């Protein structure tokens, strides 16, 4: 079993952000960032490397809170791509 202390938790989640229609951005989680012990930087561990768009670092709590306050998105039948 792993130790779940604050030291072992990521400081940030890394997301690939890509601009979509209607000035919306779409986020895909691609990794995490851990603070250095001396507090002078971060190590980023990526599970995927985006070839376009940008990488955005967000605190886990910030993203969780944002998700909780948004209404669930539902696609209408006409909005779906096949």
Secondary structure, 3 states (H helix, E strand, C coil): CCCCCHHHCCCEEEEEEEECHHHCEEEEEEEEEEECCCCCCEEEEECCCCCCCEEEEECHHHHHHHHHHCCCCCCCHHHCCC
